Every structure is written in C-alpha cells, then in structure tokens.
C-alpha cells in the first residue's frame, strides 16, 4: 500500500514561505542515515579521545600564559584562576557531553544546533567554526618556527628552506616551515583516523612528560629553596579577588580544544560511553596540569619577577638549571604540533556535515573508501591553513577564534535547554519519501502522514507566537518564551555590566531588567517538569547533564560575558565574516538544503516512512 502525505494547511508545507527556511530542523539521527558517500571508520576509544582533547587544548601558550597572568592579574593565586576557569569550561563540557552521546555526529555544535534551534543558526555556527579552526591552525603553525629555532640554538642555525624570509616588495614575512609542517600533518590526517590518533597520542605524551618534568623538578627546587614566591607581604591575592577572577577570564581560553573530541563522534566505537569520558577526562587532565605548573612557577619566583616571555625556563635558570630550557622547548614544540593537528582535525568533519545537509557543495562530503576519512575536505582545510601560515601574520586575528568557540558553547547550552523542555515533536520528511511508495502494514491500508500547520519547528517561530500563554494547551509556547527571555536577560545583564560608558542610571536599570528576566527564567524552569519527549530524542542511554536548568543557564551567562568583553575590532572582523556567510547561505545553502522540500510530521510517522522506503528498496 502507499504512504501518502496529507497537509492540514491546504498544501503549504511552510518551509517555502518567507523566512521559515531559517528555522527548519533536521531529524535527530539523519547524520547516520547519510551513507551514500560512505561512513567514517569507528576506531577511537577513550585514551585516543583524551589524546585528541589534551593535544588540541594544551598548546605552547601555557608556557607563556602563566607568566603574563601571574604578573598582571593573579599573582600567587594563579592556580585558583586556572581552577575557576576550568570549572567554567566544565559547564560547557557537560552540555557537550550530553549532546555528543545523544547525537553522535561529526558536526559537533553545528549538528546540535541544527537539531534543536534551526538551520539558520546552525549555518552561522558552522561558518564561525570554519573560521575558528582555520585561523587557530594557521596561528599555531606560525609559532612552530621560533620554537624550532630555540631547539637548534637560534634562527640562524635553521636551514634556508625552513627560515622565515622578508619579501621587500610585498612587505610580508613568509614562513616556509609553518607551511611544510601543516602539509605533513594534513597528509597524516588523510591516512586515517586510527593512524592520526596514534601519532597524536605520541606527540601529546611527549608534551605531557615535559610538563610533568616541570612539575616534579620544579617541586623539588621549591622544597629545596623554601617556596620564595609564597612568602610575600602582599599575600596570595596581591590584586584582590577581582584580579584573580580577571585572570580566570584570561586563562579560560587555555581550555578551548575539548570540543575537538565531539567532532570525532562518528568515529568512536562506543560514543554513549566514550565521548563523555573523553571530553571530561581531557578537560580534567588539562586543568590538573595547568594548576600544578602554576603552583610550581609562582612558588619558585615572586610573581612580579617572572619573565613574561619565558616564565618557565627562566624560573629554572634562576635556580641553576639552564639545561632545563631544552626539555621545555621540546615540550613547547610538541605542544604546537599536537595543537595544530587538533585544530585541523575537526574542520573537515564540520565541512562534511554541512555538505551532507546540502549547505555546502557535495564535494566536501566525500569519504575515501580506503582510509574512511573525508580526504577532499581535509586537503582543502590543510591547503588554506598552509597558505595563511606561509604568507600572513595571523596572530592579530587570534581573537576571532574566541568568538567562534564562545558562540558554539552558548548555542550548545541553549540546545540542552530546548532538548529538556521543548524537544522537537515533528521531524522532516524528505521529498523523496513524500511520493507514494510500496509498503504493507498489518492492516493492509494506506498510511497517511498528517502534516501539522506550523512546520517551522523552531522555538523562535513556533513557541513564541502571540496569544494567550496561560492555558494548558500552550505549555510549550510558554516554556519557549521563557527560554528566549532568559537568554535576552543574560545578554542585557552582561552588556550593562560590561559597558562602563553608559550612565549609571541606565546601567543599573538594564542590570535590574536583566537580573529579573534571568531569575524568573531560572525559577520557572526549575519549578516545572521537563518534557517526557526528551527520552525519545536521540540515544537516551548516554550521559545526562546534571543540574538543568542551572548549569546551562550559568554556562550561557559566562560565555555571554566573555563574548561581550572581546575587543570591538574583533567583533567588526567577525561580523564581516558572518555577513559573508549569510550571503553564501541565502544564495546557496538555502536553495540546496536537504530540507528544501521537506514537510514536518510526527517523528513516529517519519520512522514508518523510512522503514517502508527501506522495505520497498529491498
């Protein structure tokens, strides 16, 4: 018998009208159904995930960051700054862990926002992540040459083909070494995820061993010398608690990288168990290493005397261990290589996920049959990163990396709230399944798929419509409004608290409005029951984020505060990039989306249609 589609709105499916395309959402397990161009190899386990996460997170910046933050913000309380920042990062990690285990897809934050928020927001998140990984990879590669020069005794000892050269006519400094290392890592990533993870594990282990040397040898020197850095008249908080918290805001970005674990979700053998362990384990290990290194360095040397450029090697040199600089330089070099691999690894998978959904050309979704990795996307990613690292000084653009990451963290937290309180009731039925197909059910009758009138399926358009919010039938609309107003309150509060130019009366008024909306949303969501439909969203046997709604709302608050306080120049550059992305989406992604002709029906009926289609093809 046939499966027919019946629309209650006179044939209009809703996705074609006005801006409804911006809010369409895909089926929760659609990534795993896109097997026409191959599947990624499931090879990763918890140790390999931790190696990817730690390698992507601990870059060479920690070898410099401890000195800068200790001198300017935290003083001897540097370890507490890292602890507070680690706690803040853990909030996002909890949100990632639940969504990654429920929806194990290579798309990471892009995929989660496509499922829970809508196609337009998902596109912007994916577009921002492309920028993040490209610039971070190029910036890391650009830092490899100075560290390599330090290992061989100076830049003059590097071979000509590895040395930096100034081009007078163009007034640029080219860096062949950065491009060569980027090409080598790109080639390695093309061989397969198992081989890449093995190399990442080795390189990351060397970096961790170098940090363990700093901790153990520095601890020995500290006990031998009496920990002079902690015997200061200014105490542990020379800049006050405010200084310690300012230091936490600075070192928060040292934890960026664990989201690379989520991008490998499709390549994990047991994603429900291993992904949360990989995300949480890598973050815990990074936080522990950061704190122990901080305890040692600020204890060996008074915070005001720490060398801001080479804090660790200088601290050892002050105690007669100049040779330790070689071990530290090896650690910094391997940290850069691991961070570069961790930066290039996720982007091809983001491109692949977006191409699967039709938002990018299908070229990027191809998976090599032999290596089972998206080779074409990997080559494109490595080529762009190598060109930027070779010809541009991208350190000035490093702030743009933070925008992409913080936006992703924020949207993931919002997605957790949507999943728990207003999970999608309807699923898209692709155009290919809307035609009558041969299927037999137990009753021998046609199965009629009823399309709901409002098919946007996004809380912005579906749950925030005008009307009476108080009667029993509008619970989802009320909850959607509360979630949206809570996010607005957070934005108003963080903006008013950060903008010192505003008159005091306006600032206090805005802060009051923001706090009122925030507290109302928190209390309201705490008092109501979560939607039972959340148990049917994805694979519910995995990790569950605790303390909802408090944890995701706190996560949104922290990330919003950090976003608001980024430099205005960074926001200008990011806005230009996002505007370009919006044009690409409007003129290409919108018209090529896999959901272009989809209609929305109850999820159970979509499953019936897929099963019937499979039976028909069989």
Number of C-alpha atoms within 10 A of each C-alpha: 15 18 23 16 18 15 17 12 12 8 11 15 21 22 22 13 10 8 13 20 22 21 23 27 26 28 22 24 16 15 20 13 10 14 12 10 14 15 20 23 19 17 16 22 20 21 17 21 29 29 26 33 32 35 33 30 27 30 27 25 16 22 24 16 18 32 26 23 22 29 21 16 25 31 31 31 27 31 26 18 30 31 19 19 22 25 17 20 23 21 21 25 24 23 28 31 29 23 31 33 25 24 28 30 29 29 30 29 30 28 31 29 28 26 28 30 28 25 29 23 17 26 26 22 24 27 23 25 26 19 21 22 26 22 24 25 31 29 24 28 28 30 21 22 22 15 20 22 18 17 20 12 11 12 18 10 14 18 11 12 11 18 19 19 13 11 11 8 6 7 8 14 15 21 27 22 26 27 24 17 19 30 17 12 19 25 16 16 25 21 16 20 22 18 15 20 25 16 20 27 21 15 21 28 19 20 29 21 14 21 22 15 17 23 21 14 15 23 20 13 19 21 12 9 12 13 19 14 23 20 13 12 7 12 14 18 16 17 21 16 15 12 21 28 21 18 29 26 20 18 24 20 18 23 25 21 24 30 27 26 30 31 25 27 27 25 23 24 16 18 29 23 17 23 31 27 19 26 28 20 20 28 26 17 14 23 23 16 18 26 19 19 25 25 24 25 30 31 24 25 24 20 29 16 14 23 18 20 14 17 24 28 22 20 25 21 14 11 14 11 14 13 11 19 19 16 19 23 21 18 27 28 25 27 31 29 28 32 29 28 28 30 25 26 29 24 28 27 26 28 28 27 25 26 22 25 23 20 24 22 16 16 14 22 28 20 22 18 14 9 17 19 26 26 23 18 23 23 18 16 23 27 16 17 28 27 17 23 28 23 17 16 16 18 15 9 17 16 20 25 23 21 23 22 23 21 19 27 27 23 24 29 29 24 24 26 25 23 22 19 23 25 26 24 15 23 24 26 26 19 13 11 17 17 12 15 18 14 20 16 12 5 8 10 12 15 19 14 22 16 23 19 17 18 25 27 27 26 24 17 18 17 21 18 14 9 8 10 17 10 8 8 10 14 15 19 22 19 23 24 20 21 26 19 17 24 22 15 25 27 21 22 26 23 20 24 17 15 12 10 8 12 10 11 9 11 20 15 13 19 21 16 17 25 18 16 22 26 14 16 23 19 12 15 19 14 9 10 10 18 14 12 14 18 14 14 20 17 20 16 11 21 23 16 19 13 10 19 23 14 21 26 25 19 24 25 21 21 25 22 20 19 21 18 14 14 11 10 12 17 16 12 14 20 13 11 16 18 13 12 17 18 12 16 22 15 10 15 24 22 15 19 20 18 24 18 18 23 27 31 22 17 19 12 19 20 14 16 24 15 13 21 18 11 13 12 9 6
